Amino acid sequence: MVGDPKIIRFTNGRLAVDDELVWRDLWVSGTTGKILNHQSEFFDRQAIPAKTHDLGGKIIAPGFIDVQLNGAFGFDFSVPSKRYGQDLKTLNRKLVRTGVTSYLPTLTSQKNEVYSKTLPFLAPPDTQVAEDGAESLGAHCEGPFINPARHGIHKEEVLQKPSGLVALEACYGHENLNPLAAHSPRIKMITIAVELDQSQTVVRELQNRGIIVSVGHSSATYPQAFDAVKQGATMITHLFNAMNQPHHRDTGIFGILGAQEGLRRPWFGIIADGIHVHPSMIKVAYNAHPKGCVLVTDAMAVLGLADGDYSWTNGEVIEKRGGKVTLKGTNGTIAGSCVTLIECLNNLLRWTDVSIATAIRTITFSPAAMLGLEEIKGTLKPGADADLVVLGEEKDSNGFVKLAIDEVWKSGVQVHHKFVAHAVSSLSILNATNPLRLLQTSDTLLQSFRAHLQDSLETMLPSYTHTLPLGSETGTAVAVDLGGSTLRVAVIQLLGQPESTDNDKEPQSRERVIIRRSSRVRDNVKRLRSKAFFDWIAEKVAVALEMAGEGNGHDMLMGITWSFPIE
């Protein structure tokens, strides 16, 4: 029986299935990007995998889903710009490295024109390309139909009353609220203060259109929240934040988690960063409704940035200091977070007594089920999208075992590997005046790549074949993009025992050098050799840059690719 080159078998790993970690193989199709039923593939199609990926006992989980993300890596979904679409793509490629393969880009309360400019970019993609990174599942509009008394950092002057569906269509745009009018439904969820006039009618009408209603930024009483859930609200936005706090005689929104009377309890989002909610209340909320818990980040554009002051919408400034984000000029008003979902997951494990597999559900299956996507997202069942996160286990300084992201797969293609990211970070492109001085990787690091990656080399190579921005953390192509004053360099650094440190010698295995002009360079470098390899790259790139400056007036792109055989 001949192996199918399009089927990948993940073996020697623990699958996060329901509330258990199960030792089981997982088959994935590189053609459809779906998880396969290995029994039907073997017995019915007589197919076996040609590629095997040994997980070495690590955990494999569905891709993470964040349903409340305001921005990251310097990009804010609520700030329109000429580069909005381009910057959104950059965010998606960076976000996926945090384990988030799908998410709801979240728009805060804004003027009407902001929604018309941003929502067209935030619809789910018609076709998903793995290398594009994280995937939008539709927008989460957090406002402006919220209670002014619970506005948080949302500007009061842009808030509106939900006076019927007409008001919402005027705000967001008719085409964005009607899935039949848009090529893809652009709005997936709306946060509303359900105690406002006519909000209950709006809840019913939005539910009829397939749009999820979340109760939030609200002073709703228990009866008002109860009625909203009866009308069709199925989610609570960042529980405990921007709402009445529970009292034993007046529980407010929180009381719905323990509702009886035949009510189907809603899911609830909660920010487990240790700042928005005390760890003890995280545990109380989780134990009140475990299956309804959805961990969210509520992360801002400052996620991934250094500490400092940053411009926010409406001309305001937010301060990032360590793990805390506040609105400048206020008495410490919390302004979202800068936490990642894997950090929230580790916090939940630390603060509660839940198992790893059960905790993983809060960022995979539970958000997928809340969105009505549990058959294709957040699960490892056959037929689901092969969005996967491989998790290692590490000990922190206190001896606590925490989960760490080792690999991320999108639609059956590996899009992140921590050892590859480590390698790129060990290379340094010093400055624009001398961009080609690359610091050498150590022999130890190269040996580490050989030990950890050689078994899966053929599997992972196709996913890192694009030109990347200056200073990026991943890459398998060696390419130079010279565009005006912008220089981009991507370098592969996979495998290979160092054979020589003599800078005067070129790698003997070099077969050919291709220098060409094109809009994009895509090629694989099959084997890293030695310190001399980097010096050789620098020399050839320098020659290419000289050629790029000769006549013709072209400054768009000069690409260089090297091909090496795998021995």
N, C-alpha and C positions, 0 to 999 in steps of 0.2 A: 504494500500500500504506500503510495507516494504522498509525502506531506504537502499540504496546501500552503503555499507561501503567504497567503493572505490571512492565515489564522495564527494567532499568538496564544500560547498556553502559559498562563501564570501558575507556577507550581511552588510547593514548599512554603506556602503562606497561609495566614489566618484571615479568613473572610469575615467581615462584619455583617452578619446576617441576623436580623431581628435583634434579640438581646444576647447574642452569643458570638464568640469568635470561633469559627469552624475551620478546621484544617481541610481544605478542599481546593481542587484545581479550578481555575476560571479560564474559559475560552472566550476570545474576543476576535471579532472580524475587523481586519484592517481595511476592508472594502466598504462595508456598510457603517462602520463605527458603532456597532451594536454588540451587546453581550450575547453569546451563543448558548444554546442548549447542547452541551457537549455530547449527550447521549444520542440525540437525534442526528447530530453531525456525523458521529461515528457509525451508528447502526443504519441510518437511513441514507446518508449521502456517501458513506464509506470514506469520510474525510478525516484526516488527522493533521495536527499543526506541524508546520515546518519549522516554526520558531518557538523556543521555550525560554521563558523568563523566570529564573530562579529568584524567589523573593527572600531566601535565606531566613525564613521564619518570621518575617515582618508582617504587619497588618495591612490588608488592602480594604479600603473603604470606598463608598461612592464619593464622587466629587462633592465638595462643600457648596452650600447654597446660602447666600446672604440676602435677606429680603429687605434690609434697610442699610443702604450704603450711599452716603451723600457725595462721596468723591474719594480720591486717593492719589498719592504720588504727584501732588500739585495740580490735579484737575478736579474741578467742581462741576457736577452735572447741572447746577442751577445758574451757571454763568455762560451765556452765549458768547461766541467769538467766531471769527473767520476760520480759525483752526479747529473748531469744535469737533468735527468728524475725525480729523487726523489725530487730535489729542486723545479722543475717546478710544481709538484703536491702540494707541500706545498704552493707555491705562489697562485695557483688556489683556495685553500681553504681559504686563507686570503683575496684574492682579492674580492671574492664574498660578503664579509661582507661590502664592500664599495658600494654595489648595482650593480656592474658590473657582469653580468651573462654570457656575451659573449664578445670576444675581438679579435683583431688582434695582436699577439705578434710581435713586430717590431724589425727588425735587422738593425743596422746602417751599414755604409760602412765598409767592412772588407775584409780580404784576402779570396781567394776562399775556402780554406780548412775550414774556419769557417762555411760557409753555408752548406758544406757537413756533418759537425758534428752536426749542430743544427737543420736544417730543418726537418729531420725525426721525431723529437719530437714535432714539432709544427703544424702538420696536424690536422684537426678536428678529434675528437675521433670517432671510429667506433660505439661505444655505449656510451651514456652519463649516468653516475651514478650521481644522484643529490648530494650525499655527497662528490663527488670529487670537487665540487665548480664551479668556472668560467670555461667556455668552449672556447677553441680556435676555431676560424672560418677559420683558415689558416693564414700564415705569411704575414706581410707587410715588404717587403724589401725596405728600405729607402736608396738607393744607392746600389753599388758604382758608378752608371752611372749618376753622377751629375756634375754640373759645378764647376771646381776648384775655381772659383772666388766667389762661394756661398757655400763653403763647411761647414761653421759654425764650429762645433767642430769635424767634420769628418776629419780623417787623409788624407791629400792630396796624400800621396804616395800610397794609396790603391785604389784611384779613377781610373775608366776605361771609355773608350769611347764605346758607344753602336753601334759598327760596325756590325750591323746585328744580327739576332737572334742567330747565332752561338756563338757570344761573350757572350751573356747572358747564353746560355746553358753551356759554358765552366766555367762560374763563378758560377752559382747557381746549375748546374747539370741538365742534360736532364730530368731525372725522376721527378725533382721538378717543371719543367715548363710544363710538358705534363700531364694533368690530367688523360689521358688514361693509362699512364705508371705507375702511382702511385696508390696505393690502395685508397688513399684519396688525393685530390689536396692539396699540401703542401703550395704553394704560392697563396695568394688571391689577393694581390695588390703589385705593384712596383712603386716607385717614380723615375721619370726620368726627367732630364733637357732636354726639348724637342727642344732646339735650337742646340743641338749637332748634328754632322753629322750622318745621317742615322737613327736618332731617330724617324722620322715620319714613316718610314717603320716598325720599331720595334713596334711602337704603334699599327699599324694595325694588325700585326701578333700576338701580345699579346692579343688583343681584340678577335681575331678569336679563341684563345685558352681559352677564358673565364677568362682571368686574367685582373684585373682592372689596368689601367694606371693613375697615379696621377702626376700632374705637380708640381715640387718642386725643391728646391735648384737650382734655375734656374735664368738666366738673360734674359729670353725670352721676346721679344717685344710683343705688342698686336697682330700683324699679326701672329707671330710664335705661340703664345698660341692659337689664333683663329684656325689656321690650325691643331694644335694638337687635339683640341676638335672635329673638323670636321673628323679627322682620327679615333677618338674613345676614346680619353682621357676623363674621366668622373669625375675627382676629382682633387682638388688642395690641396697640402700638406701644413699645417700650414700657412695659408694666412698671408701675410705681413712679415713673417720671412724667411730669406735666399732667398730674391728675390728683384728685382727692386721695389722701392717705387713709388706709383702712382703720376703722374704729369698731369695737366689738358690737356696737349697736347701730352703726352706720358704715357698712363695709365698702360702699362705693363700688367702683368697677372691679376691684380685686375680688369682691364677694362672688362674682359670676364664676370664678374657678371652682367654687364649691356648690354651684347651683344644683338644685334638685328639680322637682316639679316637671320632669320629663324634658327639660331643656338640654339640648346638645351643647355642651360647653365649648367655648371658642378656643382656638389656639392663642397663645400669647407670646409676643416678643419680649425678650429681656436682655439687658446689656450686662454681661458678666465680666466687667473690667475691674471691679473692686472700687470704682469711683462713683458710678451712677447709682448702684444699689449695694447695700452692705451684704457681705457673703452670707450672713444668717438669713436674710430675707430672700436671697437666691434659693437657699435650701427650702425655706417655707413655701415659696411659690412652686418650685419643682415638685415637692411632695404633695402639694394640693392638686396638681394636675400633670403628672409626669408625661403623658402622651401628648399633651398640648404645648409642651415647652419648645420654643423656637429661639435658639440663641442668635442674636444679631449684634453687629458691631456699632451701628450708627456712626461709622467712621467718616471723618471729614477729609478734605483735600490734603490736610497736613499728614495723613498717614504715610509713612515712609520718608518724611522730610525731617531735617534737623530741628532742634529746638529753636524757637524764634517767634516773631510777630508776623502774621500773614493777613493780607487783605481778604475780606469776606464779602458777601453780597451786600448791597445797599450801602456801600461805603464804610462798613464797620471793619474792625480788626479783631482777629482771634489770636490768642497766645497759646503756644504749645510749650509746655514745660514737663519734660519726662513723659509720663503716661497721661497727663492731664491737659485738657483743652478747655479754655475759658474765653468768655467775651471780654475784651479789653475795656476798661473804664467802668466795669461793674464790680460788685462785691463777690467775685468768683463765680458768676453764672456759668454753669457747665455748657459748653458749646460742642456737643457731639464728643466723639472719641478718636483715638489714634491706635486702637487695638485691632488685632487680626482675629479671625474666627478660631484659628488653632490655639491662640492664647485664651480665648473665652472657653474653649473646650477643656483645656488644661485646668483652668480655674474651677469649672464645674466639677471636674474629677477631684480636685483638691478639697472643695468645700462640701461635697456630698459623699454619700457612700455608694454611688451608682457604679456599675461596671463600665469598662471601656466601651464595649459594644453598645450598651444602652445609651451612654453619653453621646456617642457618635450619631445616634438617631436625631439628636436635637439640631444638628447642622446638615442633615442629609434627608432622611425619610420624612421627618415632621414638617420641615418647610415645603418639601415637595408635595406632601399630602394636603397641606394648607392651600397650596396653589392649584390643586387638582391634577398634579403631574406625577403622581406616585408610580405610575406604570412605566415612565420613561426616565425619570430623574430620581436621585436619592436612593437607589436600590441596585442590587447586584443580580436581579432576576433576569433570565433570558428575555431578550427583546428590548431591554432598557439601553439607553445611551451608554457607551463605554467611557464614561467620565469617571476616572479613578484617582485615588490618592493612596500612595504607599507610605505607611507611617512606621518610623522607627521609634524605639523607646530609649530615652536618655535619663540620666539622673541629674537633678539640679544641685546647687550648692548645699541644700538642706537634705539631700538624699531622697527627695521626692521624685518618683518616676513620672516623667512627662512625655507626651507624644511629640514627635518632630516630623516634619514633612521631608521625605527622602525623594519621592518622585511624584509627578503629576502627569496624568494621561487625559487627553481630550479626544473624544470620538475615536478611541483606539490608537491614538498616536501619542507618543511621549513628548511632552512639551516642557518638562522641567526635570532636572536631576541635580541633587544638591552637590554631588562631586564635580559635575561639569561647571555649575555656578561657582564653586570654590576655585576651580582652575582659572576661570576667566578673571575672578577677582585678584588672582595672584599675578596677572599680567598688568602692566601699567603703561598707559599712553600718556606721556608726561605733559606735553603742552603743544599748542598749535605751532610754535616755531620749530619744535623738534618732535613731531608726533610719532616717530617710528622707533623710538628707543623703548623696547619692550623688556621689562624685568623678567628674568628667567624663572621658570617653575623649579622647585627643588626636586632632587631625585626621589625623595620620600613621597612627595605628592604624586609623581608619575607612577611610582610603584603602587600607590594606593588606588589610582585609577585602574591599573592593570588588574589588581586583585578584585575590585568591586564591579568593573564594567565589562571585562572582556567577554564574559558569557553572554551578555546581551547587546554586544556591539552592533550586530546586524539589525536588531530591533530598534535601537534608539537613533541610529544615524539619520534616517529620513526626516526626523522632526526638527532638526536644527540646521536647516539649509536655507537660511535667509540672511540678507544683509541687515545688521543691527545697528542701533545708535551708538555713538561714542560713549564708552563707559558701560555698555550693557553687560548683563551678567551671564548671557548664554550665547552660543553660536557654534556652528560646525563649518561654516564657510569661511574661507580666507578671502576677504574682499575689501576693496577700498572704494568708498563713495566720495568723490570730490565734487561738491556742489557749491560754487561761489566760495564763501568763507567757511563752509561746513565740511568737515572731514569725518567720515565714519569708517571705522575699522572693525571687522569681525574676524576672530581667530579661533580655529578649532584647537582643542587640547585634550585629545583622547588617547589613552593607552600608550603602550610602547615603553620598553625598557631603555633608559638612556644608554646610548652606545658610545658616545664620544662627547667630550667637552672641548675639543679642539676647534676653535672658531674658524680656522683656515680651511676646514674640510666641509664640503657640502654633503648632505645625506646621500649615501650611495643608492638608496631605493627610489630616488626621484626619477620619474619617468618623463614628465613633460610639464611645461609651463605654458599657460594660455593667457594671453593678454588681449582683452577685447572691450568694446564699448557696448553697453546695453542698458535698459532701464532697470534691470535687476539681475544680480548674479546669484545663481543657484547651483551649487556643486558641493560635493562631499570631500573632505580631507579624510582619508581612510586610516592614517596612522601617524602619530606624533613620534618623532625620532629622538632628538637630542637638543642640547643647548645650541648646537650649530644650526639647527633647523630654524630657530627664531632669528638668528643673525642673517641667515639666508633669506628669510621672509623680508626682513627690513631692507636688505639690499635690492631685492626685486621690486618691492613697493616703491622705493626711492626712484628706481629707473622708470617705473610706470608713471609716477607723478611728473617726472621730467617730460615724458612723452605726451602726457595730457596737456602740458602747457605749450606744445609745439603747434602753432598754426591752427587752422580750422575753426577757431573760436569756440570750441567745445569745452565746457567745464561741468557737464552734467554727471558723468560717472566713468570711472576707470576701474574695471574689475580685474582681479587676478585670481585664478583658481589653480590649485595644485591637486593632482590625483596620485594616490599611492595604492598599490595592491595590498590586500590583506594576506599575509603569508600563513 
